């Protein structure tokens, strides 16, 4: 039986962390979601990502996180397409794949406030309900005001009644680069993957010399 309510939580997941998971759980509670797809972005059109881990590693970490959360599924749909990942294209493909499902698109607070600048926003609005959670109590009013503005354009928009943990992938990469523990920031399986694969950790001088000799 096809899931009736499916949400897409997109991002580079560089790496996925407990804030992402809390966001998915919160919207699942709020909206009665049956599944949340962790949509791993190939080339993000909205931001530069100079320290982006390989796509296969980011997807693998999402799969590890999903193993511990029955609600979550890692999705490589955008990785299969060449070039930049545009939300309207992804939603169109998902609607074809799940025609009877109601789609929701979860985005970060900052990105939510730029939705009208995205490629083909009307198509996005026609295909899904757009969702965002405040980054702090002070940002909730701005999100609500923008949601009302989108609704005037025919969009369906939901602003969460919860604030997810303030965790950033940038913070995690900085800690990993110094070989610091990531306990409480990412699932344990993801922490082990980062450690085992040396992600975000620059090679030591001796290691670099050895690799240069190859």
N, CA and C of each residue as an Amber inpcrd file, in Angstrom:
protein
   642
   0.8520000  -1.2040000   0.0000000   0.0000000   0.0000000   0.0000000
   0.8820000   1.2480000   0.0000000   0.5620000   2.1920000  -0.8520000
   1.3830000   3.3940000  -0.9700000   1.2200000   4.2790000   0.2600000
   2.3450000   4.8100000   0.7450000   2.2950000   5.7380000   1.8660000
   1.4480000   6.9490000   1.4800000   0.5660000   7.3510000   2.3740000
  -0.3590000   8.4320000   2.0290000   0.2770000   9.8110000   2.1850000
   1.1690000   9.9730000   3.1530000   1.8000000  11.2660000   3.3780000
   3.3110000  11.0790000   3.4190000   3.9680000  11.6200000   2.4080000
   5.4140000  11.4740000   2.2800000   6.0510000  12.8560000   2.3170000
   7.0690000  13.0090000   3.1430000   7.8080000  14.2750000   3.1980000
   9.1910000  14.0880000   2.6170000   9.6840000  15.1360000   1.9980000
  11.0460000  15.1580000   1.4720000  11.8540000  16.1220000   2.3250000
  12.8930000  15.6120000   2.9220000  13.8400000  16.4540000   3.6540000
  15.1240000  16.4450000   2.8500000  15.3520000  17.5070000   2.1040000
  16.4970000  17.5520000   1.2100000  17.6780000  18.2700000   1.8190000
  18.8520000  17.9430000   1.3240000  20.0530000  18.6210000   1.7880000
  21.2940000  17.8940000   1.3300000  22.4300000  18.5420000   1.5430000
  23.6850000  17.8750000   1.2190000  23.9880000  16.7830000   2.2390000
  23.4540000  16.9340000   3.4680000  23.7260000  15.9810000   4.5440000
  25.2280000  15.7310000   4.6390000  25.9260000  16.7920000   4.9420000
  27.3910000  16.8080000   4.8880000  28.0080000  17.0920000   6.2580000
  27.7450000  16.2450000   7.2850000  26.9850000  14.9920000   7.2510000
  25.5690000  15.1820000   7.8020000  24.7460000  14.1130000   7.7180000
  23.4730000  14.1060000   8.4080000  23.7340000  14.1560000   9.9070000
  22.8710000  14.8560000  10.6470000  23.0870000  14.9620000  12.0930000
  21.7610000  14.8610000  12.8460000  21.8490000  14.9080000  14.1640000
  20.6600000  14.7100000  14.9960000  19.6420000  15.8340000  14.8530000
  20.0750000  17.0090000  14.4120000  19.1260000  18.0790000  14.1420000
  18.2090000  17.7220000  12.9810000  18.7840000  17.1340000  11.9210000
  17.9700000  16.6770000  10.7900000  16.9410000  15.6430000  11.2490000
  17.3930000  14.7170000  12.0730000  16.5110000  13.6400000  12.5230000
  15.3940000  14.1870000  13.4100000  15.7270000  15.1300000  14.2870000
  14.7100000  15.7590000  15.1300000  13.6910000  16.5190000  14.2840000
  14.1550000  17.1430000  13.2120000  13.2640000  17.8620000  12.3000000
  12.2780000  16.8920000  11.6540000  12.7750000  15.7530000  11.1960000
  11.9140000  14.7460000  10.5790000  10.9080000  14.2010000  11.5900000
  11.3710000  13.9000000  12.7820000  10.4640000  13.3840000  13.8160000
   9.3850000  14.4030000  14.1610000   9.7860000  15.6560000  14.2910000
   8.8390000  16.6960000  14.6680000   7.7390000  16.8760000  13.6430000
   8.1040000  16.9030000  12.3690000   7.0890000  17.0600000  11.3330000
   6.2490000  15.7920000  11.1780000   6.8270000  14.6400000  11.4430000
   6.0470000  13.4010000  11.4030000   4.9330000  13.4600000  12.4380000
   5.2630000  13.9590000  13.6250000   4.2590000  14.1140000  14.6820000
   3.2200000  15.1640000  14.2830000   3.6950000  16.2820000  13.7870000
   2.8030000  17.3990000  13.4850000   1.8480000  17.1020000  12.3340000
   2.3300000  16.3980000  11.3180000   1.5650000  16.2130000  10.0840000
   1.0490000  14.7890000   9.8820000   1.4240000  13.8840000  10.7860000
   1.0030000  12.5000000  10.6150000   1.6390000  11.8400000   9.4090000
   2.9420000  12.0960000   9.2270000   3.6470000  11.5610000   8.0660000
   3.8310000  10.0500000   8.1770000   3.8320000   9.4140000   7.0280000
   4.0880000   7.9740000   6.9820000   5.5320000   7.6610000   6.6020000
   6.1850000   8.6180000   5.9290000   7.5840000   8.4020000   5.5580000
   8.2540000   9.7420000   5.3100000   9.5430000   9.8200000   5.6510000
  10.3530000  10.9960000   5.3320000  11.5300000  10.5300000   4.4990000
  11.6390000  11.0530000   3.2820000  12.7480000  10.7150000   2.3960000
  13.9030000  11.6770000   2.6490000  15.0520000  11.1390000   2.9690000
  16.2680000  11.9420000   3.0890000  16.8360000  12.0850000   1.6850000
  16.5320000  13.2010000   1.0540000  16.8980000  13.4130000  -0.3450000
  18.2850000  14.0450000  -0.4150000  19.2750000  13.2360000  -0.7590000
  20.6620000  13.7030000  -0.7830000  20.9000000  14.5020000  -2.0570000
  21.2830000  15.7620000  -1.8770000  21.4940000  16.6580000  -3.0020000
  22.8070000  16.3520000  -3.7070000  22.7740000  16.3930000  -5.0210000
  23.9850000  16.1950000  -5.8180000  24.7970000  17.4840000  -5.8500000
  24.3240000  18.4620000  -6.5820000  24.9730000  19.7720000  -6.6560000
  23.9590000  20.8030000  -6.1780000  24.1000000  21.3400000  -4.9670000
  23.1000000  22.2920000  -4.4710000  23.1340000  23.5930000  -5.2530000
  21.9840000  24.0350000  -5.8060000  21.9890000  25.2490000  -6.6220000
  22.0560000  26.5300000  -5.8170000  21.7700000  26.4550000  -4.5010000
  21.6280000  27.6750000  -3.7110000  22.8730000  28.0510000  -2.9150000
  23.8580000  27.1410000  -2.8400000  25.0120000  27.4830000  -2.0200000
  26.2490000  26.7550000  -2.5220000  27.3960000  27.3190000  -2.2060000
  28.6600000  26.6880000  -2.5420000  29.0430000  25.7400000  -1.4090000
  29.6230000  24.6220000  -1.7700000  29.9900000  23.6300000  -0.7680000
  31.3970000  23.1090000  -1.0690000  32.4260000  23.8970000  -0.7380000
  33.7890000  23.5260000  -1.1060000  34.3070000  22.2840000  -0.3790000
  33.7530000  21.9850000   0.8170000  34.2270000  20.8200000   1.5640000
  33.1950000  19.7020000   1.5450000  32.5130000  19.5440000   0.4310000
  31.4730000  18.5390000   0.2950000  32.0880000  17.1470000   0.1950000
  31.6290000  16.2460000   1.0650000  32.0900000  14.8600000   1.0090000
  31.5310000  14.1900000  -0.2420000  32.1810000  13.1340000  -0.7370000
  31.6610000  12.4350000  -1.9190000  30.2090000  12.0020000  -1.7240000
  29.4670000  12.0060000  -2.8040000  28.0450000  11.6790000  -2.7390000
  27.7980000  10.3070000  -2.1360000  28.6550000   9.3440000  -2.4860000
  28.4300000   7.9920000  -1.9780000  28.5760000   7.9280000  -0.4570000
  29.4510000   8.7670000   0.1000000  29.6120000   8.7950000   1.5510000
  28.4170000   9.4660000   2.2290000  27.9450000  10.5480000   1.6410000
  26.7950000  11.2370000   2.2380000  25.5460000  10.3580000   2.1870000
  25.3770000   9.6340000   1.0880000  24.2510000   8.7120000   0.9760000
  24.4000000   7.5670000   1.9720000  25.6020000   7.0340000   2.1020000
  25.8320000   5.9350000   3.0500000  25.5100000   6.3610000   4.4740000
  25.8850000   7.5900000   4.8460000  25.5870000   8.0620000   6.2050000
  24.0910000   8.2180000   6.4240000  23.3710000   8.6680000   5.3910000
  21.9170000   8.7600000   5.5030000  21.2870000   7.3770000   5.6600000
  21.8130000   6.4140000   4.9480000  21.2930000   5.0470000   5.0750000
  21.5360000   4.4950000   6.4690000  22.6860000   4.7940000   7.0330000
  22.9680000   4.3560000   8.4030000  22.0000000   4.9960000   9.3890000
  21.7560000   6.2910000   9.2270000  20.8130000   6.9870000  10.1110000
  19.4110000   6.4160000   9.9660000  19.0210000   6.0740000   8.7360000
  17.6760000   5.5560000   8.4880000  17.4830000   4.1660000   9.0830000
  18.5550000   3.4150000   9.2390000  18.4480000   2.0820000   9.8370000
  17.9360000   2.1460000  11.2700000  18.1770000   3.2630000  11.9390000
  17.7700000   3.4210000  13.3300000  16.4280000   4.1360000  13.4630000
  15.8640000   4.5920000  12.3490000  14.6120000   5.3500000  12.3610000
  13.6810000   4.7770000  11.2930000  12.7180000   3.9370000  11.6780000
  11.8350000   3.3110000  10.6750000  11.1110000   4.3070000   9.7780000
  10.9030000   5.5180000  10.2660000  10.2090000   6.5410000   9.4900000
  11.0370000   7.0320000   8.3060000  12.3720000   6.9450000   8.4230000
  13.2710000   7.5490000   7.4480000  13.6700000   6.5700000   6.3440000
  13.8790000   7.1170000   5.1510000  14.4430000   6.3600000   4.0320000
  15.4270000   7.2530000   3.3030000  16.6190000   6.7610000   3.0370000
  17.5870000   7.5080000   2.2380000  17.1990000   7.3950000   0.7730000
  17.3140000   8.4960000   0.0460000  16.8930000   8.5190000  -1.3560000
  18.0080000   9.0990000  -2.2230000  18.3390000   8.4090000  -3.3030000
  19.4160000   8.8500000  -4.1930000  18.8900000   9.4090000  -5.5020000
  17.6200000   9.8070000  -5.5420000  17.0080000  10.2710000  -6.7830000
  17.7820000  11.4320000  -7.4070000  18.1840000  12.4030000  -6.5810000
  18.9000000  13.5620000  -7.1330000  20.3330000  13.2130000  -7.5010000
  20.8990000  12.2130000  -6.8520000  22.2630000  11.7980000  -7.1850000
  22.3150000  11.1110000  -8.5400000  21.1940000  10.5550000  -8.9650000
  21.1570000   9.8530000 -10.2500000  21.1030000  10.8150000 -11.4300000
  20.7850000  12.0790000 -11.1410000  20.6850000  13.0620000 -12.2130000
  21.9580000  13.8940000 -12.2650000  22.4000000  14.1880000 -13.4570000
  23.5930000  15.0250000 -13.6190000  23.2200000  16.4860000 -13.4140000
  24.1950000  17.2580000 -12.9820000  23.9750000  18.7000000 -12.8480000
  23.3420000  19.0860000 -11.5310000  22.8060000  20.3040000 -11.4950000
  22.2270000  20.8370000 -10.2760000  20.9030000  20.1570000  -9.9580000
  20.5820000  20.1350000  -8.6520000  19.3500000  19.5150000  -8.1900000
  18.3010000  20.5970000  -7.9580000  17.2570000  20.6030000  -8.7630000
  16.1840000  21.5760000  -8.5990000  14.9690000  20.8950000  -7.9740000
  14.3980000  21.5490000  -6.9780000  13.3070000  20.9650000  -6.2070000
  12.0940000  20.6520000  -7.0720000  11.7500000  21.5310000  -8.0140000
  10.5510000  21.2950000  -8.8110000  10.6890000  20.0250000  -9.6480000
  11.9090000  19.7390000 -10.1230000  12.1310000  18.5140000 -10.9030000
  12.0020000  17.2840000 -10.0070000  12.5850000  17.3620000  -8.8190000
  12.5100000  16.2360000  -7.8860000  11.0690000  15.9380000  -7.5020000
  10.3070000  16.9720000  -7.1830000   8.9150000  16.7780000  -6.7980000
   8.0920000  16.2050000  -7.9510000   8.3720000  16.6390000  -9.1650000
   7.6540000  16.1150000 -10.3300000   7.8870000  14.6150000 -10.4760000
   9.1390000  14.1980000 -10.3210000   9.4590000  12.7710000 -10.4250000
   8.8210000  11.9690000  -9.2920000   8.8280000  12.5280000  -8.0880000
   8.2270000  11.8170000  -6.9550000   6.7110000  11.6970000  -7.1150000
   6.0860000  12.7470000  -7.6520000   4.6390000  12.6730000  -7.8580000
   4.2930000  11.6050000  -8.8770000   5.1520000  11.4260000  -9.8680000
   4.9400000  10.3560000 -10.8380000   5.1190000   8.9910000 -10.1790000
   6.0550000   8.9260000  -9.2550000   6.3410000   7.6570000  -8.5750000
   5.2780000   7.3200000  -7.5270000   4.7490000   8.3570000  -6.8670000
   3.7520000   8.1610000  -5.8110000   2.5100000   9.0140000  -6.1120000
   1.7590000   8.6820000  -7.1440000   0.6590000   9.5550000  -7.5850000
  -0.4590000   9.7160000  -6.5620000  -0.6510000   8.7430000  -5.7030000
  -1.7500000   8.8200000  -4.7350000  -1.3260000   9.4380000  -3.4070000
  -0.0570000   9.7880000  -3.2850000   0.4530000  10.3120000  -2.0200000
   0.3780000  11.8330000  -1.9660000   0.2500000  12.3480000  -0.7540000
   0.3290000  13.7790000  -0.5090000   1.7750000  14.0950000  -0.1450000
   2.3920000  15.0170000  -0.8760000   3.8050000  15.3150000  -0.6910000
   3.9970000  16.5700000   0.1570000   5.0090000  16.5090000   1.0120000
   5.4170000  17.6400000   1.8360000   6.9080000  17.8700000   1.5990000
   7.2940000  19.1190000   1.5820000   8.7090000  19.4390000   1.3860000
   9.1940000  20.2380000   2.5970000  10.1470000  19.6610000   3.3350000
  10.6830000  20.2830000   4.5440000  11.9770000  21.0010000   4.1860000
  12.0420000  22.2600000   4.5380000  13.2470000  23.0290000   4.2500000
  13.6580000  23.8190000   5.4810000  14.8980000  24.2650000   5.4940000
  15.3970000  25.0590000   6.6040000  14.7570000  26.4320000   6.6310000
  14.8120000  27.0800000   7.7780000  14.1710000  28.3780000   7.9410000
  14.7060000  29.4060000   6.9480000  16.0130000  29.4660000   6.7910000
  16.6050000  30.4590000   5.8860000  16.1850000  30.2160000   4.4430000
  16.2010000  28.9610000   4.0190000  15.8300000  28.6410000   2.6460000
  14.3380000  28.8550000   2.4110000  13.5300000  28.5850000   3.4220000
  12.0790000  28.8000000   3.3110000  11.7770000  30.2460000   2.9350000
  12.5360000  31.1610000   3.5210000  12.2990000  32.5850000   3.2950000
  12.7430000  33.0520000   1.9020000  13.3090000  32.1600000   1.1130000
  13.7270000  32.4990000  -0.2540000  12.9360000  31.7170000  -1.3050000
  11.8890000  31.0160000  -0.9070000  11.2040000  30.1040000  -1.8230000
  10.7270000  30.7740000  -3.1090000  10.3080000  32.0110000  -3.0290000
   9.8150000  32.6770000  -4.2280000  10.9180000  32.9210000  -5.2520000
  12.1720000  32.8010000  -4.8160000  13.3030000  33.0020000  -5.7190000
  13.7850000  31.6880000  -6.3390000  13.2130000  30.5730000  -5.9200000
  13.6160000  29.2870000  -6.4540000  13.1140000  29.1350000  -7.8920000
  13.6680000  28.1540000  -8.5730000  13.2630000  27.8990000  -9.9550000
  11.8330000  27.3370000  -9.9760000  10.9660000  27.9520000 -10.7330000
   9.5650000  27.5350000 -10.8950000   8.8490000  27.3390000  -9.5460000
   8.7620000  28.3650000  -8.7280000   8.1190000  28.2090000  -7.4210000
   6.6580000  27.7750000  -7.5180000   5.9320000  28.2350000  -8.5440000
   4.5260000  27.8400000  -8.6610000   4.3820000  26.3340000  -8.8370000
   5.3110000  25.7370000  -9.5510000   5.2540000  24.2770000  -9.7160000
   5.4830000  23.5900000  -8.3800000   6.4200000  24.1270000  -7.6040000
   6.6630000  23.5740000  -6.2670000   5.3890000  23.6610000  -5.4360000
   4.7420000  24.8270000  -5.4600000   3.5450000  25.0260000  -4.6520000
   2.4100000  24.0910000  -5.0780000   2.3550000  23.7720000  -6.3680000
   1.2760000  22.9140000  -6.8580000   1.4980000  21.4470000  -6.5220000
   2.7410000  21.0840000  -6.2550000   3.0760000  19.6740000  -6.0540000
   3.1570000  19.2580000  -4.5970000   3.3170000  20.2180000  -3.6890000
   3.5600000  19.8360000  -2.2980000   3.1190000  20.9290000  -1.3330000
   3.1190000  20.5640000  -0.0580000   3.0000000  21.5290000   1.0320000
   4.4040000  21.8330000   1.5090000   4.7800000  23.1030000   1.5480000
   6.1260000  23.4760000   1.9830000   6.1190000  23.7010000   3.4890000
   7.1840000  23.2470000   4.1400000   7.2320000  23.2390000   5.6010000
   8.5730000  23.7760000   6.0930000   8.5340000  24.4460000   7.2200000
   9.7700000  24.9400000   7.8340000   9.5910000  24.9980000   9.3380000
  10.7120000  24.8900000  10.0480000  10.7120000  25.0050000  11.5050000
  11.5790000  26.1840000  11.9060000  11.1880000  26.9270000  12.9410000
  12.0030000  28.0660000  13.3880000  13.3860000  27.6280000  13.8400000
  14.3630000  28.4920000  13.6300000  15.7130000  28.2230000  14.1380000
  15.8210000  28.6500000  15.5960000  14.9130000  29.4940000  16.0150000
  14.8330000  29.9650000  17.3910000  13.4840000  30.6240000  17.5670000
  13.1290000  30.9090000  18.8030000  11.8220000  31.4960000  19.0530000
  11.6250000  32.8020000  18.2860000  12.6960000  33.5540000  18.1090000
  12.5800000  34.8710000  17.4690000  12.2700000  34.7830000  15.9810000
  12.5570000  33.6440000  15.3570000  12.3580000  33.5380000  13.9090000
  10.9620000  33.0550000  13.5360000  10.1860000  32.6020000  14.5010000
   8.8690000  32.0300000  14.2020000   7.9480000  33.0440000  13.5340000
   7.9530000  34.2880000  14.0130000   7.0580000  35.3070000  13.4550000
   7.3730000  35.5780000  11.9910000   8.6690000  35.6540000  11.6490000
   9.0570000  35.9030000  10.2580000   8.6060000  34.7570000   9.3590000
   8.7170000  33.5290000   9.8510000   8.2830000  32.3790000   9.0580000
   6.7730000  32.4000000   8.8640000   6.0350000  32.7330000   9.9220000
   4.5750000  32.7870000   9.8130000   4.1420000  33.8570000   8.8220000
   4.8010000  35.0030000   8.8570000   4.4680000  36.0770000   7.9210000
   4.7420000  35.6440000   6.4830000   5.8650000  34.9730000   6.2850000
   6.2010000  34.5440000   4.9260000   5.2620000  33.4370000   4.4620000
   4.8810000  32.5390000   5.3860000   3.9320000  31.4850000   5.0290000
   2.6120000  32.0910000   4.5680000   2.1550000  33.1520000   5.2400000
   0.9170000  33.8290000   4.8320000   1.0740000  34.4390000   3.4380000
   2.2360000  34.9770000   3.1620000   2.5100000  35.5540000   1.8380000
   2.4610000  34.4670000   0.7640000   3.0460000  33.3030000   1.0530000
   3.0130000  32.2070000   0.0830000   1.5880000  31.7100000  -0.1300000
   0.8160000  31.6630000   0.9360000  -0.5630000  31.1910000   0.8220000
  -1.3870000  32.1150000  -0.0640000  -1.0480000  33.3930000  -0.0690000
  -1.7360000  34.3290000  -0.9660000  -1.4470000  34.0050000  -2.4340000
  -0.3330000  33.3210000  -2.6680000   0.0220000  32.9050000  -4.0270000
  -0.4850000  31.5030000  -4.3430000  -1.2790000  30.9480000  -3.4480000
  -1.8560000  29.6310000  -3.6830000  -1.0810000  28.4810000  -3.0970000
  -0.0070000  28.7800000  -2.3720000   0.7980000  27.7230000  -1.7730000
   0.1530000  27.1930000  -0.5050000   0.5000000  25.9630000  -0.1780000
   0.1720000  25.4010000   1.1310000   1.4600000  25.4320000   1.9360000
   1.4290000  26.0580000   3.0880000   2.6490000  26.2400000   3.8760000
   2.3660000  25.9480000   5.3430000   3.3280000  25.2740000   5.9800000
   3.2080000  24.9250000   7.3940000   4.4670000  25.3730000   8.1150000
   4.2890000  26.0950000   9.2060000   5.4030000  26.4690000  10.0800000
   5.2770000  25.6460000  11.3520000   6.3300000  24.9700000  11.7310000
   6.3000000  24.0420000  12.8600000   6.0510000  24.7530000  14.1850000
   5.5000000  23.9980000  15.1190000   5.2850000  24.4950000  16.4700000
   6.4020000  24.0480000  17.4140000   7.5240000  23.6540000  16.8440000
   8.6670000  23.2040000  17.6450000   9.9400000  23.7980000  17.0720000
  10.9840000  23.8110000  17.8790000  12.2930000  24.3080000  17.4520000
  13.2790000  23.1440000  17.5280000  13.8200000  22.6850000  16.3950000
  14.7640000  21.5610000  16.4280000  16.0720000  21.9700000  17.0820000
  16.8750000  20.9990000  17.5170000  18.1700000  21.3200000  18.1370000
  19.0620000  22.1370000  17.2120000  19.7980000  23.0500000  17.7880000
  20.6800000  23.9290000  17.0070000  22.0100000  23.2210000  16.7680000
  22.0350000  22.3970000  15.7200000  23.2320000  21.6440000  15.3450000
  23.5370000  21.9830000  13.8930000  24.8000000  22.1930000  13.5910000
  25.1580000  22.5020000  12.2060000  26.1850000  21.5080000  11.6940000
  26.0710000  21.2020000  10.3960000  27.0480000  20.3190000   9.7650000
  28.4260000  20.9690000   9.7560000  28.4680000  22.2920000   9.6540000
  29.7470000  23.0040000   9.6860000  30.4750000  22.7460000  11.0050000
  29.7330000  22.8220000  12.1050000  30.2980000  22.5500000  13.4290000
  30.8430000  21.1290000  13.4980000  30.0950000  20.1800000  12.9460000
  30.5070000  18.7770000  13.0050000  31.7630000  18.5480000  12.1720000
  31.8220000  19.1590000  10.9920000  33.0110000  18.9930000  10.1510000
  34.2480000  19.5780000  10.8330000  34.0760000  20.6930000  11.5250000
  35.1990000  21.3060000  12.2330000  35.7020000  20.4000000  13.3530000
  34.7840000  19.7750000  14.0620000  35.1740000  18.8430000  15.1250000
  35.8560000  17.6080000  14.5390000  35.2940000  17.0860000  13.4440000
  35.8850000  15.9030000  12.8150000  37.2830000  16.1960000  12.3000000
  37.5010000  17.4150000  11.8050000  38.8220000  17.7860000  11.2900000
  39.8670000  17.7580000  12.4000000  39.4250000  17.9730000  13.6390000
  40.3410000  17.9470000  14.7860000  40.2810000  16.6150000  15.5150000
  39.5960000  15.6440000  14.8860000  39.4560000  14.2960000  15.4350000
  38.7870000  14.3140000  16.8120000  37.8170000  15.1990000  16.9780000
  37.0620000  15.2880000  18.2240000  35.8440000  14.3740000  18.1560000
  35.3440000  13.9780000  19.3320000  34.1660000  13.1250000  19.4010000
  32.9310000  13.8910000  18.9350000  31.9870000  13.1610000  18.3440000
  30.7680000  13.7540000  17.8130000  29.5410000  13.2500000  18.5590000
  29.7570000  12.7390000  19.7520000  28.6620000  12.1590000  20.5330000
  27.5610000  13.1940000  20.7770000  26.3230000  12.7980000  20.5080000
  25.1910000  13.6820000  20.7140000  24.8840000  14.5680000  19.5250000
  25.7850000  14.6170000  18.5650000  25.5840000  15.4600000  17.3830000
  25.1210000  14.6580000  16.1760000  25.6040000  13.4400000  16.0530000
  25.2290000  12.5610000  14.9490000  24.9200000  11.1830000  15.5250000
  24.1640000  10.3440000  14.8050000  23.9770000   8.9630000  15.2680000
  25.3390000   8.2720000  15.4320000  25.4050000   7.3440000  16.3520000
  26.6820000   6.6700000  16.6180000  27.2360000   5.9890000  15.3650000
  26.3470000   5.3900000  14.5750000  26.8060000   4.7060000  13.3610000
  27.4100000   5.6930000  12.3680000  26.8800000   6.9090000  12.3270000
  27.4210000   7.9360000  11.4390000  28.7720000   8.4090000  11.9470000
  28.9040000   8.5560000  13.2560000  30.1950000   8.9480000  13.8310000
  31.2710000   7.9160000  13.4890000  30.9140000   6.6420000  13.5950000
  31.8780000   5.5910000  13.2800000  32.2480000   5.6150000  11.7960000
  31.2850000   5.9110000  10.9450000  31.5560000   5.9680000   9.5060000
  32.5210000   7.1050000   9.2030000  32.2800000   8.2680000   9.7970000
  33.1670000   9.4180000   9.5810000  34.5810000   9.0750000  10.0250000
  34.6880000   8.4180000  11.1640000  36.0010000   8.0540000  11.7020000
  36.6990000   7.0320000  10.8090000  35.9640000   5.9880000  10.4360000
  36.5620000   4.9000000   9.6620000  36.9900000   5.3480000   8.2650000
  36.2670000   6.3060000   7.6890000  36.5670000   6.7450000   6.3250000
  37.3740000   8.0420000   6.2800000  37.7150000   8.5680000   7.4610000
  38.5290000   9.7740000   7.5140000  37.8860000  10.9850000   6.8780000
  36.5630000  11.0630000   6.9500000  35.8670000  12.1940000   6.3290000
  36.1330000  13.4830000   7.0990000  36.2920000  14.5570000   6.3650000
  36.4680000  15.9110000   6.9010000  37.7660000  16.0770000   7.6810000
  38.6160000  15.0790000   7.6320000  39.8550000  15.1240000   8.4140000
  41.0300000  15.2540000   7.4570000  41.7040000  16.3970000   7.4260000
  42.8280000  16.5610000   6.4990000  43.9480000  15.5800000   6.8220000
  44.6110000  15.1290000   5.7850000  45.7060000  14.1790000   5.9800000
  46.8420000  14.8350000   6.7410000  47.4530000  14.0650000   7.6130000
  48.6240000  14.5490000   8.3360000  49.7640000  14.7580000   7.3450000
  50.7570000  15.5970000   7.6680000  51.8560000  15.8680000   6.7370000
  52.5250000  14.6040000   6.2170000  52.8010000  13.6300000   7.1040000
  53.4600000  12.3960000   6.6850000  52.5780000  11.6160000   5.7300000
  51.2480000  11.5830000   6.0600000  50.3080000  10.8660000   5.1940000
  50.2620000  11.5250000   3.8170000  50.2930000  12.8620000   3.7890000
  50.2430000  13.5830000   2.5140000  51.4810000  13.3100000   1.6790000
  52.6570000  13.2850000   2.3380000  53.8840000  12.9980000   1.5940000
  53.8440000  11.6260000   0.9860000  53.3220000  10.6500000   1.7760000
  53.2570000   9.2920000   1.2520000  52.3290000   9.2090000   0.0490000
  51.1760000   9.9160000   0.1190000  50.2350000   9.8700000  -0.9900000
  50.8060000  10.5850000  -2.2110000  51.6120000  11.6200000  -2.0000000
  52.2060000  12.3460000  -3.1230000  53.2300000  11.4900000  -3.8560000
  53.7990000  10.4970000  -3.1500000  54.8090000   9.6590000  -3.7600000
  54.1970000   8.5700000  -4.6580000  52.8850000   8.3640000  -4.5190000
  52.2610000   7.2630000  -5.2600000  52.0650000   7.6260000  -6.7200000
